[in-house]
Amino acid sequence: MSYIEFKNVCKEYKMGEITIKALANASFSIEKGELVVIVGPSGAGKTTALNILGGMDVATSGEVIVDGKRVTKLTNKELIRYRREDIGFVFQFYNLVQNLTAKENVELATQICKNALEPEEVIEKVGLKDRKNNFPSQLSGGEQQRIAIARAIAKNPKLLLCDEPTGALDYKTGKQILKLLQDMARKENMTVIIITHNTALAPMADKVIHFKNGKAEKIEINEKVIPIEQIEW
Amino acid sequence: MKRALLKDSVKEIKNTYKKFLSILVMAFLGVGFFAGLRASSPDMVDTIDQYYKEQEVYDIQILSTLGLTEQDIEEISKIENVEKVYGTYEIDGKIEIDNTDIVAKVLTIEEINKPKLLQGKMPENEQECLVEESFLTQNNKKIGDTIQIEIENTTNDEGEEVEYLKNKELKIVGTARSPLYISKDRGTSTLGAGKVNYYIFIPKSNINATEIYTNIYIKVTDSNNYTTSTTKYEEYIETVKENIEQIKEQRENARKEQLVEKANEKLQEAENELNTQKQDAETQIRDAEQQLADGKKEIEDGEAEIEANEKKADTEFANAQKQIENAKKEIEENEQQLNQKEQGANTQFAQLETQKQELQANLEQINSGIAELQAQYNIILEKIQKGETLTQQEEQQKIYIETQLQELQKTQQQLIAGITQIEQGIEQGKQEIEKAKKQIEQGKAQLETQEQQLNKTKTNTYSQIEEAKKEIENAKREIEEGEQELEQNRQEFEQKIEDAEAELLDAKEKVNDIEQPEWYILDRNANSGYVSFIQDTQSVENISQVFPIVFFAVAALISLTSMTRMVEEQRMEIGTLKALGYNKFQIISKYILYASLASVIGGILGMCVGFATLPAIIWDMYSVMYEMKDKINLNFNWQYGGLGLILICICIIGSTIYSAIKELKSMPATLMRPKAPKKGNRVLLEKIPFIWKKLNFSQKVTIRNIFRYKKRVLMTIIGISGCTALILTGFGLKDSIKAILPNQFENVFNYSLQINLKDELEEQEKQEFITKLSENENIEELIETYMTSAVAVKNENEEDVQIVIPKDDFKDLINLKDIKTKQEVTLKENEICLTDKAAQLLGVKSGETIIIRDTDNNEYEVKISNIVENYVSHYIYMSKEMYEQLLQKQYKTNVILTKDVELTEEKEDEFVTHLMEQKEISSVSRISSTMKVLDDTLKSLDYIVVILIGAAGILAFVVLYNLTNVNISERTRELATIKVLGFYDNEVYNYIGRESILLTIIGIALGLILGYFLNFYIIGTCEINMLRFSKIVHPISYLYAILITVAFTIIVNISTYFVLKKIDMIESLKSVE
C-alpha cells in the first residue's frame, strides 16, 4: 500500500437544485518522499482533491488513507488534529497574518505542534533570517510565500500541500519558491504535493497527476526528474 | 437609478441579509425605543384622560371651611362655561371589623366622578353600598355581607346635632373603583390612626344631613375637548377658575351672613327664653318671700299669745298658790292650836292619870282591903258554911266586915267609876284631839291634793306653753331655713342668670366670631393620586428623552461600521462602476438604497412594535401602583414615530454616505485592486521589553490585534462601557432612590411622630399636655416646634415650603447638616437655613437672600445662612428669635415631634390611637406610615431600573454581536488560515475571544466610570421636584453592573464561537475578493 491512497473519491456540491460533481471517482496514490505535481485546467477538481487530502474538506464518498490513517473516516476534531500534526499548507495568496512578524507567523504554527521545528532555523532554511522581524507588509510576495512555506514546514508535517504556490508570483520568484519546495522534498524527504495549472512544471516532479473533469485522468511517473532551475516556461 | 444597479442592490440585500438585518435591527431598536418610550407618557396621559372622561371626573372642585349650600351651587351654575355643578357629600366613617377600626371615606354616588363598577350591581336603595375590591379581600368579606358604619353626628346650621346617615347598616352589593383615588393613598382622616383605609360608595338617598354639601364638583363646558393635564386644558380650566374666584368672596360672605343670621335668630330665641325664665324666677322668689313674711307674722302673733297666756297662767297659779299657802297657814295654826290643846290635854291627862293612879292606888288598897276583908269574910263564910256558929265577934266582925265590905265596895265602885270617868275623860279628850288631828290631817291632805293638782295643772300649762314656744321656735327655724333657701335659690338663680347671660354674651361673641368661611377652588392638581400619576408620566417622559439618544448613537456607530465594511468589501465593484463611468451619486445610491431600506423597514417595524409594547410594559409596571384602567390606550403616534424614523435615517444613511464618499475618493484603479490588508505594526508596548517579554505568544497577538483595529476596538469598548454604564445607572438610580427614605427619615428627621396640637388650645393647657406627654413611657424625647407653610420666592421662581421653628433647639430629632461641609448647623438669630433642593430650584446659594411669603401674603426678605441636607419636600428652618422679630408674632408651639422608645408596629398603632383620643391633639402623623407611602411611590422608579437594565442588555447584545460579526468578516481569511493550520475550535475562538475579553474588561472599567456620571445625569433629569435623590452607588451595584455585562458578553461570545465554527476554510482561502 502506498503512503497516500486516494481511492474512488467523489465530491458533490449542491448549489440550490443543481449538483456539481467536483470529483468523480478520482483515484491516485503517492509514495512517501515523492514530489507530486497535480496539473489540470480550472475546475478539474485539483483543489478539491487537495482540500480533501488536507482535511479541509470532506469527501462525499470514497476513501483517503494517509500513512495508514483513514482521513475520510476522521471526526471533525480528529480532522483538526490531522491538519495540525500531519499537514503543512501553502496558499496561493500566502495567507500570512498581517499583524504578526515573519517569525511570529511561523510561531503561530509551531506553538500548536508537538514536534515542531525551531522557527528561527526554519526561517534560516528558507533564507529569510534577516527579515524575520518584518511584518508581511514589509516583505515582497516571494518573501511572504517563503515565510508561508516556513510556517508550513515548521510543523514538521507528513504532507506539504501547496495550492498554486506561485500563482501570485512573478516568474523568477515563482521559480525560487518551487526550488525551495523541491529542495524540501529532496533534502528533508518530505512528501510534497503542488497544484499548478502550469504543465511545464511537470518535469520537476516525481509523479505528475493530470486532472480532468473531476478525475485523475493520467498519472505519470517521472523517471528523470529535472531540477527546477533547468525548467523554463 | 439604472435598472442593473437596482437589481444589483436588491441582490446585495439578499446576499448580505445578515448585515441588512443587523442594520434593520438597529433601526428597529432605535426607533422602537425612541417612539415607544416617547409615546408612553402621552399614552399614559391619554389613558387617564379617557378614564376621567368616561367616569366624568370633575374639572374644578370647591371646598369650604364651613360647607357649601344650594345657593352656592346656583351661583356657580350661572358662571360662564360652567356646564354642571354637583353638590356632594364626603365624610369619614368608622367600620369595625374583627375589633379593629377601619376608617372609610364615604362617598355618594353621583353623576360626576362616577364609580366604575367592577363586580356586582349598583346600589338600588339606601341599605346598599359599594366597596373597594381590596376591602373585600383584605377583610374577608364578600358581596352580600353587611357592614356597620359609624359616622359622627354633624351639626347643622341651626347648631343641632344631626345623624349623618339614615341607615348605618349597609349591604355590600358590589365593588367599584373611584376615579378620585387612582393611587393607593386614600388621604388622611381625623379618625382612628389618622389614615383613610378605604372608600365606600353609598346612594345619595342615604344621606340624612343633606343641608350642607361637603364638596362641590364642577364640570366645565367642553372640557372634554382637551386632554387632561395639557397646558391647553390647564389654561382653559384656569379661566373658569378665575371666574369662580370672582364670586368666591361674595359667596364666602353670603355663607357667613347666613350662618350669622341663623345664629342670631338662635341667639334671640335664647335671649327671649332667658328673659322669660328670669321673670318666672323673680315671681317665684317674690312669692316665696311673701310666704316667709306671712310665716314670720304668724310666729310673732303666736309668741304674743303665748306670752299672754303665760302671764295669765302665772297670775292664776300665783293666786292658787297663795290660797294654798293660806290654807296651809290656817292648817298650821290649827295644828299648833291643836298641839297646844293636846299638850294641855296631855297635862290634864297626866293629872288625870295621876288622879287615876291615885284612884287606882286607892282602888288597889281598897281592892286589897276588900281582898283582906274578903279573906276574913271568907273565913267567916267558911265557918258559916261549915255551920259553925259565928261568934259574935265574928258576927260583928262579920257585919263589920260586911259593912266594911260594902263600904269598900262602894268606894271601890266609886273609885272605878272615877277611874272610868277619868279614863273616859282622857279617852274623850284623846278622841277629840284625835279627831281634831284627823281634821287637820284631812285638811292637810286636802290641801296637798289641791296643791298637787295645782302643780299638775301648772306643769301642764307650762309644758303647753313650752311646747307652743318650741313650735314657734321651730317655725322660726323653718322660716330661717326658708329664708336661707330662698337666699340660696336667689343666689343660684342669679348665678344661672349670670351664666346664661354670659353664655348669651359668649354666643353673641361667637356670632361675631363666626369665622369667615374660606373657599378652596381646586382643580385636578389637588388630587394627590392624579398629580403623582401625571408626575410619573413626566418622569417617564424625562427618561424617554435620554435613552433613545444612547440607542441612536449606537445605531449610528453600528451602521457606520457595517456600511464602511460593506463599502470596503465592494471597493472592486465601486471601482468597476466608476471605471464604467457611473457618477458618484449613482454609485452611492446603491448603498443609500440599502441603508434606507434597512432603516425605513426597521424603523417602521420598530415604531409599530414600540408603540404596541413599550407603553404597555410601562403601564403594567405603573399599574401596580395605580387603580385605573387595566389597559393603556395605545396610540400610533405619528409625531414621535416620524421623528424617530427621520433621526434614525439621518444616523444610518448619513454614516453610509460618509463611508461611501470616503471610499469613492480613490481612483478607480486603486479601488479595483484589493485593499491592502491593514498593516501590522509594532505596538508601543513592545518598546517596553520587560512587560512585552513576559507575555506569551497569544497574548502578544491579542495585543497587536487590539491596536490594529482601533476603530472597531473603540466601538466595542464604547458598546460595552455603554452597557455597563446603563446597568450601573439603573442600579445606581435604585440605590439613590432607596437611600432617600433612610436619609430623610433616619438621618435628617429622627423623630417617630409628628403630633399636631389643636389651634384653640390655651397656653397653659398646652404646657400641661406637653409635660404629661414628655412623661409618657413610650416617648424617649420630644421637642416643641411651630410649623407653618409659606412660599419661598426668588426672582421668578416660587416653591412651597414648610417653615419649621423650634422652641429651643432640635436636639437630635431634626439634624441640620450643611450640604457642602456636612457639618452640623445651628440656627442663627437672623438668618435661615434652606433645604438643598429648594435652593437648587430657586437658584440661590448660602449668603443670598430670598423672600418668604406667608399665608397672609405678607412678604419678608431673609438671608440664608446655610443650605442644608434634605431629601423629601422643602423646608425653611428659622430660629424662634428670628421668627418673633421678623413676623412680629409671639411664638407658639403647634407641633410636637417625638421620638418613640423602640416600639413594635402594633405598639405604635396602639399608642397613636391613644394619642388620637386626646382632646388636645388634632392629628398625629407617623414617620413609619409616611415612609410606607413614599416607599410605594418610589417603587415606580424601580421599574425604570428594570427598563434600563433591559435596554442595556439589548444594547450590549446588538453592539457586541454586530461588532464581532464585522470583526469576523473582516478577518475571515486570517481565521480560515489558522483553522487550516490546525487550530482547534476553542483555540480559534480564543484567538478572537481573548480580544473581546480584554476589550470587555476595558469596557467595563470605562463603563463604571461613565455610569457613575451618567447616573448623576439621569438622577438630575428624572428627579421629582419634591425629592432629592442621594448621589450614592453601592459597591454591590458596581458588582451587578460588572456581572450583568459579563453575562451579556458571554452570551455574545457563545454565539461568536458558533459563527467561528462555521467559517468555511476553503471558500475563504480561494482568493482575495
Interface residues (C-beta under 8 A of the other chain):
Chain A: T47 N51 G54 M56 D57 K77 I80 R81 Y82 R83 R84 E85 I87 F89 F91 Q92 F93 N95 L96 V97 Q98 N99 L100 T101 E104 E107 L108 A109 Q111 I112 C113 F135 P136 S137 R151 K155 D163
Chain B: A676 P677 K678 K679 G680 N681 F697 S698 K700 V701 R704 N705 R708 R973 E974 A976 T977 I978 K979 V980 L981 G982 F983 Y984 D985 E987 M1065 I1066 L1069 K1070 S1071 V1072
